Amino acid sequence: MDTQQLQQDLERAATSLLTDAEILTSLDITQSVLDAHYDTVERARLKLKQRLNAKRINDAAQGPGADALVQSIPKSRAGGRRPGAGRPVGSTNKISIQSILTSVYDQTGENLEDLIARGYAESIENNDRNTRLQYEKMFLSKVVGDRISVEHSDDQQQLEFKKTAFAEAIAQIAGLQAPN
C-alpha cells in the first residue's frame, strides 16, 4: 500500500470513530506504521470534532429551544459596560502641555526649549553620538515635520485642461456627452 493510500485510509478510519487498536486491525498495519502516520489520524479526528461541534451549534441555533439555549449560557462577569466606569463626560486632561512646561520651568528655572538646545549642544561637545542622534531624530520628526509646506501654482492653460478633463470624467460616469 502506498503512502497516499495509507493516509487516506487512516483519515477514513479516524473519522469513523475507530480506536487506535481498531485501526490497527481493520487496516492490517503495525503499531510502528500507525505511529509514523499518527499526525494524519489526529488531524482527521480534530477535523471531525470541529465539524461535529459546528453542527451541534448550528442545530441548537436552528432548533425550537434556541432562545432557551441562549438564555442558559451564563453571562460573563468580565468586560462590558459598567455603571460609573470610565472617564466622566466633559472631564479634561489631568496633564496638559502647559502644566508640563510650567513644571519644567519651576524645577529648573529654564524653558524646555533652552534645556533641549543645551542638551543637544552638550552631546556634540562630548562626542556622544547616540544622544546626538536621538536629538536629531526628535528634531526631524517633531520640529521639521510640522513646518513642511507645499507650493502649488497653475497657469490658466493648465486650469482649463483640468476643468475639461474633470468635466469629461463626470460625463462618462453619468453617461452623458462631454461638452465641446
N, C-alpha and C positions, 0 to 999 in steps of 0.2 A: 504494500500500500504506500503510495507516495505521500509526501508531507502535506500537500494541499488537501488531499482527500482525507487524511487523518485529522487535520484541523477542522474540516467541515463536519466530520463525524463526531468529533469531540464537542463542537458547538451544539450540534443537534442533540447529543446525549445530555449535555449540561442543561439545555433549555427544556428537556423532558423531565427535569427534576430528579434525575438519577443520582445516587450517591457515588462516591469515588469507586467503591467496591463493585457497584452495579455497572459502572462504565467499564471497568477492567474486564468483567466477564462478558458484557454484551459486545464489546469491540474486540475481544480476544487480544488484549495488549498487556504488556508487563507494567509493573509499578514504575520502573525507570522511564519508560516511554511516556507514561502519564505525567510524571514529574517534569520531564523535559518540555512538555507542552501544557503545563498547568496554567500558565498565564492565559492561554486561549480559553480554558474551562472557566476560570474566574471572570474573564471579560464577558463571556456568554451569560454566566449567572448574574452578573451585575446588570447587564442589559435587560435580562428577563425581569429582575427585581424592579428596575426603573419603569418598565412597561406596565407591570402589574400595579405599581403604586400610582402611575398616571391614570390607568384605567379605573382604579378604585376611587381616586379623587374625582374623576370625570363622572363616574356613576353616581357618586354621592351628591355631586353638584346638580345632576340632572334628575335625581330621584325625588319622590314625593316628600321626603323628610329633609330636603336641602336646607330649609330655613332653620329647622331644629338642629341640624348639624352645625351650621354656622353659629347659632346661639350657644351650642355646647362647648365651643372652643373657648378656653379661658382667655381673657384679655390680659395682655402683658402689662405689668406694673411699671416697666421701664419705658422711658421715652414718652413722646407725645406732649400735648399742651397741658399745662397745669395752672390753676388759678394763682395769680400773684407772682408767677415765674417770669423771668426776663427783665429787660430794661423798661422802666416806666415810660409811657408815652410822653413826648415833649422834653425828656431829660437831655441835658447837654453833656459833652465830653468832660470828664473829670480833669483831663490833662489837655492843655491847649499849647499851641506853638508859642504863644505869648508868655504863658506861665513858664515854659521851659527856658526861653530866652531870659526872662527876668530872674529865674533861679540861677542860671549860669552867671549872670552879671552880679547877683548878690553874693555868690560863693567866691568868685574870682576877681571881681572888680573890673572885668573886661568884657567886651561884647564877644559873642560867639564867633563872629566873622574874624575878629582880631586873633582869637585863640587858634582858629583853623589856619590862618595865614602864618602865624608864628610856628605852629607845629610843622607845617609844610616846609618852611624855611629851615627849621632845625633838622628835619630829615635830610635835606640837601647838604647842610653843613656837616652832618655826622656820617654822610655816605650810607645812610640806611635805606637801601634800595627797596626793600619790601614795604616799608612805611610810606616812602615816596610814591610807589606805585598805587598804594591804597588811596592816598590823597588824590592822585591824578585820575584814578577811576571815578572817585566821588565827584571831582570837578567836571569830568566829561559827561557823566550820567545825569547829574543834577543841574549844574550851572550852565554848561554849554548846550545841553539838550533842550532846555527851556527857551533858549534865545535864538533858535534857528528860524529864519524867515525865508519865505519863498517869494521871489519876484515873478510877476506874471504880466505879460503885455501882449496884446494882439493888435495888429493893424486892421484897418477897415476891410481889406480884401480877405483876411483870414476869418473875420467875423461873419462876412457874407457867406463864405464857403461853409462854415459851421452851421449857420442858420438853414442853408439849403439842405445839407446832409441830414440835419435833425428833422426837418420837415419831410424829407423822403422816407426816413426811417419810421416816423409816426404814421405816414400814409400807408406804408407797407403793412405795418401792424394792424391798422384799422381797415385795410383792404380798399383804400381809396386811391385815386390817381394823385400823384405828386404834382404840385403846382409848377408851372413852367415860367 
